[in-house]
Amino acid sequence: MAKDVVAANEGFMKIFTPRETVSELDKYIIGQHQAKRSVAIALRNRWRRQQVPRDLRDEIAPKNIIMIGPTGVGKTEIARRLARLANSPFLKVEATKFTEVGYVGRDVESMIRDLTELAVNMAKKQEQERVKIKARELAEEKMLDILLPKRRDESRDGDEGDKEKVLEVVKTDRQEPDSTREKLRRLLRSGKLDGRYVELEVTNKTTPMVEIFSGAGLEEMEFNIKEVFGNLFPARKKRRRVKVPEAMEILTQEESQKLIDMDNVVSEAVRMTEQNGIIFLDEIDKIAGSESKYGPDVSREGVQRDLLPIVEGSTVTTKYGMVRTDHILFIAAGAFNVSKPSDLLPELQGRFPIRVELDSLTDADFIRILKEPKNALITQYKALLTTESITLVFEESAVEEIARIAGEVNNRMENIGARRLHTVMEKLLDEISFDAPDRDEKNVVIDKDYVTEKLKNILEDENLSRYIL
């Protein structure tokens, strides 16, 4: 059992406690403590499940979550950051993209295929990292062969004496520490050959453009047809003249591709999908039942019925084999302004036992969002303008005014949460961003008066603000 637990936990970068998970999420997301607690528990429950006996492990279903709250309050970001913490394949999809089987459009099984594809890419990158050192060594040998081509010894077809001579020469070369090849190796490693150009023969495998207009459930046909065409058309080689560092990267990539065992990659990817996969199903409120029984609403309940077996646990056919969905974590989200979670099919509601309501953002939250997270907006703009030698300084009063204006615009018009801060900041710094390369004054102080001056006219004219903010 210990071996099984170790193997099951290989996909996780680090096993976080719920408290540690919340602490990590706090670095990027302001507020929404209850939602963070819920996803932290769900993540920890995955680890707990791996510790129980195998016969019970498969019986424990994931505790799926429904997040209820307006747009721009952090629902997607919480799920995305959670996936990064767990090193899990993560897919965000809009429920409105899907149609009931029988209608033209995407069927719900396509999200499992997409998730598996992401997992394959993740597993492939991990495998490339594992073989990176060996691939680099092989690439270095190839580079030395290009820089110092082996001479053909015409005497190889001679008598035994000549053969012994050849062997003797090879033996002598290997023992010679200061041979030309070793000198070149030292120059290559020290970077003294970085300015030199070499010619490489690169495989240029072109596949004809294939576009499939298919009904639901036929997305796999596109991949199969592309593979068939790819095998029909031979790989074309072309010579490229590149500098040594770029050539080393190309050769390393080629060698790592040869070293990777794709069977192991696919096997690991399927395991990651089934055990660690996270699907964020946004706009689930848009497929909830409604009064209307015509137009685009006609297949909404059908999408729910198609979604039900995926969430409950079923087997989906992908190009990489069969993938079970029993232990994929589903996080659904929606504003639920018109509909309610109770408007979903009762069976589907039962598959989302954890429900958490996210709070609308206040002006105080906006101030914290602008300043506190690791990827805070003010930090981003400062870093961008530093590249132009501009030092941007925001006074506290300016930050408060930006937050107040964003909150006011949200109240007047559509409430898009923290996304409003992006539009306000772009308008505020538009002139500075444009003039930055030509400015003589490199220290720029943003105070309350500057904010008021730049955004005054837009706020006063509500029609104009609808288009600009």
C-alpha positions in Angstrom: 0.0 0.0 0.0 2.9 2.4 0.8 4.1 2.1 -2.8 0.6 2.9 -4.1 0.4 6.0 -1.9 3.8 7.3 -3.1 2.8 6.7 -6.7 -0.5 8.4 -6.2 1.2 11.5 -4.7 3.8 11.9 -7.3 1.6 14.4 -9.2 1.5 16.8 -6.3 4.3 19.3 -5.9 3.8 19.6 -2.2 1.1 18.4 0.2 -0.4 21.5 1.6 -2.5 21.6 4.7 -5.8 23.5 4.4 -4.4 26.4 6.3 -1.3 26.5 4.1 -3.5 26.4 1.0 -5.5 29.4 2.2 -2.3 31.3 3.0 -1.0 30.7 -0.5 -4.3 31.8 -2.1 -4.2 34.9 0.1 -1.0 36.0 -1.7 -3.0 36.5 -4.9 -6.7 36.8 -4.0 -8.2 39.4 -1.6 -11.0 38.3 0.6 -13.4 35.4 -0.2 -12.2 33.5 2.9 -15.0 31.0 2.9 -14.4 30.0 -0.8 -10.7 29.6 -0.1 -11.5 27.3 2.9 -13.8 25.2 0.7 -11.3 24.6 -2.1 -8.5 24.0 0.5 -10.5 21.3 2.2 -11.4 19.8 -1.2 -7.7 19.7 -2.1 -6.7 18.1 1.2 -9.4 15.5 0.8 -7.7 14.3 -2.3 -4.6 13.7 -0.4 -6.6 12.0 2.4 -8.3 9.7 -0.1 -4.9 8.5 -1.3 -4.1 7.4 2.3 -7.1 5.1 2.8 -7.1 1.4 1.8 -7.4 0.8 -1.9 -10.8 -1.0 -1.6 -12.3 2.1 0.0 -10.3 4.7 -2.0 -12.3 4.2 -5.1 -15.6 4.6 -3.2 -14.7 8.1 -2.0 -16.1 10.6 -4.5 -14.7 14.2 -4.8 -16.6 16.9 -3.0 -17.5 19.2 -5.9 -18.1 22.8 -5.3 -20.5 25.5 -6.6 -19.3 29.1 -6.3 -22.1 31.7 -6.3 -21.2 35.3 -6.9 -21.0 38.1 -9.4 -18.3 38.3 -12.1 -14.9 39.6 -11.2 -14.8 38.6 -7.5 -12.2 35.9 -7.8 -14.0 32.6 -8.6 -11.8 31.7 -11.6 -8.6 32.9 -10.0 -9.2 30.8 -6.9 -9.7 27.6 -9.0 -6.7 28.5 -11.3 -4.3 29.1 -8.3 -5.5 25.9 -6.6 -4.6 23.9 -9.7 -1.1 25.5 -9.7 -0.6 24.7 -6.0 -1.6 21.0 -6.6 0.3 20.8 -10.0 -2.9 19.5 -11.4 -4.2 19.6 -15.0 -6.7 22.5 -15.0 -9.3 23.3 -17.6 -11.7 26.3 -17.6 -14.8 25.9 -19.7 -18.0 27.9 -20.1 -21.1 25.7 -19.8 -22.8 27.8 -22.5 -20.4 26.4 -25.1 -22.0 23.0 -24.9 -25.1 21.7 -26.5 -27.2 18.7 -26.0 -26.2 15.6 -28.0 -28.1 15.9 -31.3 -27.5 19.6 -31.7 -24.6 21.1 -33.7 -21.9 22.2 -31.3 -19.5 20.8 -28.7 -20.6 17.9 -26.4 -19.7 17.8 -22.8 -17.2 14.9 -23.2 -14.9 17.2 -25.2 -13.8 18.9 -21.9 -12.4 15.5 -20.7 -10.5 15.2 -24.0 -9.2 18.7 -23.6 -8.2 18.1 -20.0 -6.3 14.9 -21.0 -4.5 16.8 -23.7 -3.3 19.3 -21.2 -2.2 16.5 -18.9 -0.2 14.9 -21.7 1.6 18.3 -22.3 2.3 18.6 -18.5 3.7 15.0 -18.3 5.8 15.6 -21.4 7.3 18.7 -19.9 8.1 16.8 -16.7 9.7 14.0 -18.7 11.7 16.5 -20.7 13.0 18.0 -17.4 14.0 14.5 -16.3 16.0 13.8 -19.4 17.3 17.3 -19.8 20.9 16.6 -18.6 21.3 13.5 -20.8 19.8 15.4 -23.8 22.1 18.3 -23.3 25.1 15.9 -23.2 24.0 14.2 -26.5 23.3 17.6 -28.0 26.9 18.7 -27.0 28.4 15.7 -28.8 26.4 16.4 -31.9 27.5 20.1 -31.8 31.1 19.0 -31.5 30.6 16.7 -34.5 29.3 19.7 -36.5 32.2 22.0 -35.4 34.8 19.3 -35.9 33.6 16.7 -38.5 35.2 13.3 -38.2 37.8 12.6 -40.9 37.1 9.5 -43.0 40.0 7.1 -42.6 40.5 5.7 -46.1 42.8 3.0 -44.8 39.9 1.2 -43.1 39.5 -1.1 -46.1 43.2 -2.2 -45.9 44.9 -5.1 -44.1 44.8 -6.0 -40.5 47.8 -3.9 -39.8 45.9 -0.8 -40.9 43.0 -1.8 -38.7 45.3 -2.0 -35.7 46.7 1.3 -36.6 43.2 2.9 -36.7 42.4 1.4 -33.3 45.6 2.7 -32.0 44.9 6.2 -33.2 41.4 6.1 -31.6 42.9 4.9 -28.4 45.5 7.7 -28.4 42.8 10.3 -29.1 40.8 9.2 -26.1 43.8 9.4 -23.8 44.9 12.8 -25.1 43.5 15.4 -22.6 44.3 18.4 -24.8 42.8 17.0 -28.1 41.1 19.4 -30.4 37.7 18.0 -29.5 38.3 18.6 -25.8 39.5 22.1 -26.5 36.3 22.8 -28.5 34.2 21.3 -25.7 35.8 23.8 -23.2 35.2 26.7 -25.5 31.6 25.6 -26.1 30.9 25.3 -22.4 32.5 28.6 -21.6 30.4 30.5 -24.2 33.3 31.5 -26.4 31.7 30.0 -29.5 28.3 31.7 -29.0 29.0 34.2 -31.8 29.7 31.5 -34.3 27.2 30.3 -36.9 26.6 26.6 -37.7 24.4 24.8 -40.2 21.8 22.4 -39.0 19.5 20.0 -40.8 16.1 20.6 -39.2 13.0 18.4 -39.8 10.1 20.5 -41.0 7.1 18.3 -40.8 4.2 20.1 -42.5 0.6 18.8 -42.2 -2.0 20.1 -44.6 -4.7 22.4 -43.2 -7.7 20.3 -42.2 -10.9 21.7 -40.8 -13.7 19.6 -39.6 -17.3 20.9 -39.4 -18.8 18.2 -37.3 -21.7 17.6 -34.9 -21.4 16.9 -31.3 -19.1 14.0 -30.3 -17.0 14.0 -33.5 -14.1 16.3 -32.4 -11.9 13.2 -32.2 -12.3 12.8 -36.0 -10.2 16.0 -36.5 -7.3 14.6 -34.6 -7.4 11.2 -36.5 -7.6 12.8 -39.9 -4.7 15.1 -39.1 -2.6 12.1 -37.9 -3.4 10.2 -41.1 -2.4 13.1 -43.3 0.7 13.6 -41.2 1.8 10.1 -41.8 1.1 10.3 -45.6 3.3 13.3 -46.1 6.9 12.6 -45.4 9.0 14.9 -43.1 10.9 17.5 -45.1 14.4 18.5 -44.0 15.9 21.9 -44.5 19.2 23.4 -43.6 19.2 26.4 -41.2 22.1 28.7 -40.4 21.9 29.6 -36.7 24.2 30.7 -33.9 25.6 28.1 -31.6 23.3 28.8 -28.5 20.2 28.5 -30.7 21.6 25.4 -32.4 22.2 23.8 -28.9 18.6 24.4 -28.0 17.4 22.9 -31.2 19.6 19.8 -30.8 18.6 19.5 -27.1 15.0 19.5 -28.0 15.5 16.9 -30.7 17.5 14.6 -28.4 15.0 15.0 -25.5 12.2 13.9 -28.0 14.1 10.8 -28.7 14.7 10.0 -25.0 11.1 10.5 -24.0 9.0 7.3 -23.7 5.7 8.5 -24.9 3.9 5.3 -23.6 5.0 6.3 -20.1 4.0 9.9 -20.7 0.5 9.0 -21.8 0.1 6.5 -18.9 1.1 9.3 -16.4 -1.1 11.8 -18.2 -4.2 9.6 -17.9 -3.4 9.0 -14.2 -3.0 12.7 -13.6 -6.3 13.4 -15.4 -8.2 10.8 -13.4 -6.7 11.5 -10.0 -5.6 15.2 -10.0 -7.7 16.8 -12.8 -9.7 20.0 -12.0 -12.4 21.3 -14.3 -13.8 24.8 -13.7 -17.2 25.0 -15.1 -18.1 28.6 -15.5 -21.5 30.2 -16.2 -23.4 27.1 -15.0 -26.3 29.3 -14.1 -26.9 29.9 -17.8 -27.8 26.3 -18.3 -30.2 26.2 -15.3 -33.9 25.7 -16.1 -35.9 28.7 -17.0 -39.5 29.6 -17.9 -38.7 29.8 -21.6 -39.1 26.6 -23.7 -38.1 28.0 -27.1 -35.0 29.4 -28.8 -31.6 28.8 -27.4 -33.1 27.6 -24.1 -34.5 24.4 -25.6 -31.3 22.3 -25.0 -30.3 23.7 -21.6 -31.7 20.9 -19.6 -30.3 18.5 -22.1 -26.8 19.9 -21.4 -27.4 19.2 -17.7 -28.4 15.6 -18.5 -25.3 15.1 -20.6 -23.2 16.7 -17.9 -24.6 14.5 -15.1 -22.8 11.2 -16.0 -19.5 13.0 -16.5 -19.8 14.6 -13.0 -21.1 11.3 -11.4 -18.3 9.3 -12.9 -18.1 7.6 -16.3 -15.6 6.6 -18.9 -14.8 8.9 -21.8 -13.0 7.8 -25.0 -10.0 10.0 -25.9 -7.2 9.6 -28.4 -5.0 8.5 -25.5 -7.4 5.7 -24.4 -10.2 5.5 -21.9 -10.3 8.1 -19.1 -12.5 7.7 -16.0 -14.1 10.9 -14.5 -15.0 9.5 -11.1 -12.3 11.5 -9.2 -12.0 14.6 -11.3 -12.8 17.7 -9.1 -15.5 19.9 -10.6 -15.8 23.5 -9.5 -18.9 25.1 -10.9 -19.5 28.9 -10.8 -22.2 31.3 -11.7 -23.7 34.6 -10.8 -27.2 33.1 -10.4 -28.9 36.5 -10.8 -31.9 35.1 -12.6 -31.8 31.4 -11.8 -30.9 29.7 -8.6 -28.8 26.6 -7.8 -32.1 24.8 -7.1 -33.1 25.3 -10.7 -30.5 22.8 -11.8 -31.5 19.1 -12.1 -31.8 17.6 -8.6 -29.3 14.8 -9.5 -26.8 17.4 -10.7 -27.3 19.5 -7.5 -26.5 16.4 -5.4 -23.2 16.1 -7.2 -22.1 19.5 -5.9 -22.5 19.2 -2.2 -20.4 22.2 -1.3 -21.9 25.6 -2.0 -20.2 28.8 -1.2 -21.3 32.4 -1.8 -18.6 34.9 -2.7 -19.0 38.5 -1.5 -19.2 41.5 -3.8 -16.1 43.7 -3.6 -16.1 47.0 -1.7 -13.9 50.0 -2.1 -11.7 48.8 0.7 -11.2 45.5 -1.2 -10.3 47.5 -4.3 -7.6 49.3 -2.4 -6.1 46.0 -1.2 -6.4 44.5 -4.7 -4.4 47.4 -6.1 -1.6 47.1 -3.5 -1.3 43.8 -1.7 -1.3 40.7 -3.9 2.0 39.5 -5.4 0.6 40.4 -8.9 -1.0 43.7 -7.7 -2.0 46.0 -10.6 0.2 48.9 -9.2 3.1 46.5 -9.0 2.5 45.4 -12.6 2.4 49.0 -14.0 5.4 50.0 -12.0 7.4 47.1 -13.5 6.2 47.8 -17.0 7.3 51.5 -16.9 10.6 50.7 -15.1 11.6 49.2 -18.5 11.4 52.8 -19.8 13.4 54.1 -16.8 10.2 55.7 -15.4 9.7 55.6 -11.6 6.0 55.5 -10.9 4.9 56.5 -7.4 1.3 56.2 -6.2 0.2 58.3 -3.2 -2.2 56.7 -0.8 -4.9 59.3 -1.7 -4.6 58.4 -5.4 -5.1 54.7 -4.7 -8.2 55.5 -2.6 -9.6 57.6 -5.4 -9.0 54.9 -8.0 -10.8 52.4 -5.8 -13.7 54.9 -5.2 -14.1 55.6 -8.9 -14.0 51.9 -9.9 -16.7 51.2 -7.2 -18.8 54.1 -8.4 -18.6 53.0 -12.1 -19.6 49.4 -11.0 -22.6 50.7 -9.2 -23.7 52.9 -12.1 -23.3 50.3 -14.8 -22.6 46.6 -15.0 -20.8 45.3 -11.9 -17.8 43.5 -13.3 -15.9 43.4 -10.0 -12.1 43.8 -9.9 -12.0 43.8 -13.7 -13.1 47.4 -13.6 -9.8 48.3 -12.0 -8.0 47.3 -15.2 -10.1 49.6 -17.3 -9.7 52.5 -14.9 -5.9 52.0 -14.6 -5.5 51.8 -18.4 -7.4 55.1 -18.9 -5.5 56.8 -16.0 -2.0 55.8 -17.3 -2.8 56.1 -21.0 -0.8 59.3 -21.5 2.2 58.3 -19.4 2.4 54.9 -21.2 2.4 56.6 -24.6 4.9 59.3 -23.7 7.2 57.1 -21.6 10.1 56.6 -24.1 10.3 60.4 -24.8 9.7 61.8 -21.3 12.5 63.9 -19.8 11.0 63.7 -16.3 11.6 60.1 -15.2 9.9 60.4 -11.7 6.1 60.4 -12.0 4.0 60.9 -8.9 0.3 60.0 -9.2 -1.8 61.9 -6.6 -5.5 62.3 -6.0 -5.6 65.5 -8.2 -4.0 63.7 -11.1 -6.6 60.9 -10.9 -9.5 63.3 -10.6 -8.2 65.3 -13.6 -7.8 62.3 -15.8 -11.1 60.6 -15.0 -13.3 63.7 -14.3 -14.8 64.1 -17.7 -15.6 60.4 -18.2 -17.3 60.1 -14.8 -19.4 63.3 -15.5 -20.6 62.0 -18.8 -22.3 58.7 -18.1 -22.8 57.8 -21.8 -19.1 58.3 -22.4 -18.2 56.3 -19.4 -20.2 53.3 -20.7 -17.9 53.1 -23.7 -14.6 53.9 -22.0 -14.9 52.4 -18.5 
